Amino acid sequence: MKKKFLSLSTSQMIMLSFLLCITVGSILLALPVSSADRQAVPFIDALFTATTSTCVTGLVTVTTATQWSTFGHIVILCLIQIGGLGLITILSGIMIMLRKRMGLADRILLQDAFNLNSLSGLVKFVKKVIIGTFIVEGAGALLYMLVFVPEFGARGIWISIFNSISAFCNAGIDIIGSNSLCNYATHPLINAVTAALIILGGLGFIVWWDVLRVTKDFRKRKFRCLTSLTLHSKIVLSVTLFLIFSGALLIFIFEYYNPLTIGNLSLFDKIQVSIFQSVTTRTAGFATVPQEDLTNGSSVVALLLMFIGGSPVGTAGGVKTITITVLLASAVATIRNNNEIALFNRNLRKEAVSKAIAVTFTSFATMFLSTLLLCSTTEAPMLDILFETVSATATVGLSRNLTASLDTFAKLVIIATMYLGRVGPISLAVAFTLRKENKNIIKNPTEKISVG
């Protein structure tokens, strides 16, 4: 059995690690002790909750705040933290803490889990990821306590910790109530802290260390250090800023006169709600306005932002900012009849384009298939169904109030969609990284075809 396990590919081991977490979480949540009324929930709801927590999605069939006991909340929070960082990262961190030696196989697995290009400094990288995660989550929890402790008393400490971890891991699950953060739609501190945690989790750890390196150089008065950011960081930061503010602007325009969302708010509150909506659609899942009350224009914007998602080597889902940017750059190069695909005066490798196409196609196929299956089992409006499936594929967690009304078959469809949406892009990235060209194979002849 051990030999069979070791013979598994890296992508298979990553997929199995998520599946193991979901299985264990489902069993624990199905126990009576996990339920607030000590009555075991149906296993399908326990499985759904374990999947949405591990895949850091946020879609729920039961109200997290009232359905689960403290034990259940602890299980959910552990699944969120494991899902955000990855079981392999957590286990590696434990090995490092216990000062266990990491073999070459362990290092290669970690390298592939983070989709890194080198084994150099891998242990140090994992340490920085875990320490950095807890520092950011701790800071977020302390800031949340300024609001939640005065409001909820001692329970506000637990709410703050839960919310901080959930926001950083882009899970979108909270234990405040049944309407997410709608009661805090115009609260500047809650908006700012939640948005900051979502963005930091979605930027990716590689960008963290690159920005910190540049910041240190800047403090040494190397004023040209901003140009020394890696191409990866330049793309992530520029695209993230563009998506957040362009999305916020479009939502602000579409919702300006909508009395069900921001129509009756002050100008400042309209701006902060629009910015938060743009941020949370990038796979976070917290809602400060009911998604079913959005105009069609804002819903289409949300669908696009959800599908794109965050950035690689972070806690966010979606096809990722890098993927979309590479596809756009490739399209522009083709239109201009350029042989090289360039960004920020750097040429991209052809493998990057192949990977971007594969990841996007897989995500789109998953979304399309789940949409067809959901259409066969529910009479909900098409926009609600599409919103649900895109949210599940990109592991966002926003819903137009459809999730709780799904039947068992539809729940199983969303469960499978969330799982594939979480592990699919990671596994594809690993598969492309490990792929080696067989130079001995006889190549087929090349022939031209008409495209377009």
N, C-alpha and C positions, 0 to 999 in steps of 0.2 A: 504493500500500500504506500509506504514511504517513497519507494522508487517511482511509483506511478505519479505521486504528487510532485516529486522533484522534476519529473519529465514534462510537466505542464509548461506551456509557454508563459511568458510574463503577463501577457494580456489576459490569459485564462486565470492566472492566479489573482490578478487584480479584480476580475469579475467575480471570482469565487469569494474573495474577501468581503465584497459588498453583499453578496448573497448570504454569507455566513452571518453577518451583522443583522440583516433583515430577518433571517430565520430565528436567531436567538431573541431579537427584540420582539418579534411576533409572539413567541411563546411566553415571554415575560409579561407582555401587555395583555395577553389573553387570560392571565391569572386573575382571580377575584380581588387580590390585594392591590392590583393596579387600578382598579375602578373606584371612584369616589364613593359609590353606594355599595361596594363590596359584592356587586353582582357582575359576573364575567361578561364582557362585551362579546358580541359575535366575532368569531375568529377572522372573518373578512375585514372587519373594522380594525382589529388589532394588526392584521397584516398590512392594511392600507396605511395605518399610522406609522408602523415600523418602517415601511418603504419610503413614505414621504419625509420621515425624519432622517433616515440614513442617506437618502438621495438629496437631502437639504432642499426639498421642493416647497412644502408648505400647504399643499392642498389637503384638506381634512374632511372626513365624513362625519365626525362628531366634534363638539366644541371642546378644545383642548383644556380650557380653563376649568370647566365644570365636570367633564366626563371622567377625568383621570385623577387619581389620588396623588399624594406627594411622591409615593414610590413610583407611580406611573410617570409623573413629571420628570423624576430623576432618570428613569430609563430613556425617556424621549430626549432629554438633554444630552445624555451620554451618546445616543445614536447620532444626534446632530453634530456633536463635536467630532466624533469618529468619522462621520460622513464628510464633514467639511475638510478635515485634514487627511483622511484616508486611514484605514486600519493599518496598512503597511507602515505609514509614518508614525502612528501611535506606538506600534510594537517596536519599531526601531528606536524611538525615543526612550522606551522602557529599557531596552537593551543597553542603550548608552548610559542611562541613569544607574543601572546595575553594573556598569563597567564590563559588560560582556563583549567579547571580541566579535566584530562583524566580519563574516567571511566574504569572499569575492561574490558569491551568489547573492548574498544579502545586499551588497552594494549595487550590484547590477539591477536588482529588483527595485531598489530605491531610486536609482537613476531613471529607470523607465517609468516609475510611478510619477515622478516629477517632470518627465520628458526633458531631461537635461542632456547636454552633449558630452559631458565628461564625468569620470569618476573622481576627479581631483577635488579635494575639500568637501566630499559628500557628507561625512559625519558632522563637520562643522556647519554645513548648510542646514542639516536637520535640526541641530541644536538651536540655531538662529531662528528657524521657522517656529519651533515649539515655544521658545522663550518669547519671541516677538508676538506670537498669537496670544499668549496669556497676558502679556503687558497691555496690548491693545484692548483685549476683552475686559481686563481688570479696570483700565481707565474708563471704558464705556460704562461698566457697572457702577463705578463711583459717581459718574455724572448722572446716570439714571436715578441714583438714590436721592439726589437733590430734589427730585420730583415725586418719586414713588414712595419713599419712606414717610414724608409728611402726609401723603394721601392714604397709604395702606398700613402704616405702622411698621412693625417688625417684618411683616410679610413682604413689604416693599423691597427689602434686601434680596430676598429670593427672586422676586419678580425682576429686579434690576439685573441680577446675574444671568437669569434665564434669557431675558431680552437681549442682553449684550452678546452672549454667545450665539444666539439665534440670528441676530443681525449681522455679526461678523461672518458667520458661516453661510450667509445669504439664504437662511432657511425660511424666514418669514412666519415662524410659529411663535405665538405668545400665550401667556397664561393670565392675561388681564381680563378678557371677556370674549364675547361672541362676535364683536365687530372690529377686530384687529385694533388699529390705532386711530380709528375714526373719532374717538373722543378727544384726541390730541392733535387734530388736524391743523390747528392754528397755534400750537405750542412751540415757540422757537427752539427751546432747548431739546425737546424730544425729536423734533424734525432734524435739527443739526447733528445731534449725537447719532441718531439712527442712520442718517444719510452718510455720515463720515465712516461709520462701521461698515456699511454696505460697500462703499467705494473702496475702502482699504482692503476688504476681503476680496473684492472683485478685481483689483489691479494686478494681483499676483505677487508672490514673494520675490521673484527675480527683480521686479521693478522696485520693490522696497529697498533692496540692498544697493541697487544701482543709484537710486536717488540719494540714499545716505552717503554713498561714496562721493557723489558729486557735491553734496552739501559740505562734506569735510574739506574737499578741495577748494570750495568757494570761501570757506572760513580761513583758508590759508592764502586768500587773495589771488587765487588763480581764476580770474574773472571770465576766462574762456571755457571754464569747466563744463558749462551747460551743453556745449557742443560735444562733450566727451561721453554723453549718455549713449548706451548701446542702441542699435537700430530697433531692437525689441521694445525698449523702454520708450523711445521716441514715438513709435507707432501707438503703443498702448495709451500713453498719456494724452497724445493729441486726439486720438479717436474717441477716448473716453470723455474728454472735455467737450468735443463736438457733439457727441450723442446726447450727453446730459443737457446741454444748453439748447441745442436745436430741438430736442424732444420737449423740453420745458416750454420753449417758445410756441411750438405748435399746439401743445395742450392748453397753454394760456389763451391762445387765440380761439380754439374750438370750444373751450369751456367758459369763456368770459361772461356770457350771458345765461349760462345754464344754472337755473336756481337750485337744481338737485345736487350740484357739486360746489362750484366756487362763485356762482352768479351773485350771491348776496353778501360776499365777503369784501373786506377792504382791499385796496390795491396791494398792500404789503402781503396780506394773507393769501391773495390770489397768486402772487408770485411764489411764495414759499410752498404752497400746496402743489403748484404746477411743477416746481423743481423736484419736490419729493416724489411725485407721481412718475416723473421721468427717471429718477434714480431707482425707485423700487421695482420698476418694470425690468430693470437689468438684472433679473433673476433673484431679487430679494423676497418679494411676496407680501410685504407689509402693505396695508391699505389705510389711507387716511380719508378716502372718499369711496363710497360703494361703486365697484367697477361696473355694475349693471346700469348705473345712472350716467355713465359717460356717453358723450355723443359718439356717433359712428366715426367721425374723424379722429377723435382721441383714441378710440378703440383700435383703429387701424394703425395709428402711431405706436400704441402699446404692443400690438402684435409684432411689429417690426423690431422694436427694442427688445422684447422678450426673446425673439428668435436669435438675435445677435448675441445678447447676454454680456458676460464679463470678459475677462482676459485669461490666458493660459497660466497654469501653475498657481492658481488661487482657489478660492472657495466657490466661485460663481459657476453657473452653467451656461447653456447656450452654445452656439457654434463658435463663439469667441470673436473679439475685435480683430485679432490678428488674421483670422481666417477670412473674414469679410474684406479686410483691407487688401490682402493678397489677391483675392478674386477680382476686386475692382482694379487693382494695379495691373493685373494680367489682361483684363478687358481693355483698359486704356492703351496698353502697349500693343495689343492686337489691332485696335482701331487705328493707331498711329503707325502701324506696320513696323514696329520696333522689335528687334530680336531679343533685346534684353529687357527685363522687368525691373524697374528701378524705383526705390523709395528713399528719400532723404540722401540722394546721391550715392546710394549703395545698391548694387544689383542683387536680386533674389535668386536663390537656387531653384531649379526646375522642380525639385522634390517638394518644395514648399507649396507650389501651385497644385501638384498632384494630391498632396495631403489635404489642402484646403477644399478641393473639389470633392474628395472622398468624404470628409467630415460633413460638409454641407449637404451632400446628396443623402448620406445616411440619416442625418437629422430630419431632412425634409421627407424622406420616405417613411420614417417612423411616425412623424406628425400626420402625413397623408393617410397612412393605413389606419392609425388610431381614430382619425376623423371619420373615415368610412365605417369603421366598426361601431363607433358611437352613434352615428346616424342611423344604424340599423336597429338600435335598441332604445333610443330616446326620441321624443317628439319635440325637444327643445329647439329654439331658434338656431339657425345655422351659425350666427355670430357667437352665440354662447358656447356652442360645441367647439368651434374653431378656437375660441379663446381658451377653453379648457385644455384642448390637446396641445396647443402651442405652449401653454403654461407648463404642462406636464413634460413635454419633450425638452424644453429648455430649463427644467427644474426651477420654475419661478414661484408658483404657488398662488398667483392671483386667479380669482374666479368670478364669474358673473352670477354667483349664487346658484351654481349648478351641482357642485360636488356632492352635497349632502343628499340630493334627490336621486342620485344614480342607483340603478339596480345592481345586483351582484355581478352580472356579466360586465356591465360598464365599469364597475370598480376594478375588476380584474384587468380590463383593457388599460385603464389609467395606471394601475400598478405596474404593468409591463412597460408602459410608455415611460414612466418616471425612471424605472430601472435602466432601460435602454438609453434614455436621454442622459443619464448620469455616467454610465460606464462605457457607452458606445464611443463617444469622441476620444476618451482616454485610451481605450483599447486600440482604436484605429491609429492614434498617434504613436503608441508603442509599437504596433505592428509595422508601421512605416519606418520607425527608427531602427528596428531589428532586421528589416528586410535587406537581404544581400543579393546583388545581381549574380545570376548564374552565367558565367562567361563561356561555359562549355556547351550551352544549349544551342541548338540550331535555330537561327532566327528565320521567321517567315518573310517572304518578299513584301516590299512596301508598295502600296497602290493609292493613288489619289482618289478622294471622294468629294462630293459637293456638300458643303455645310452652310446652313443659313438660307 
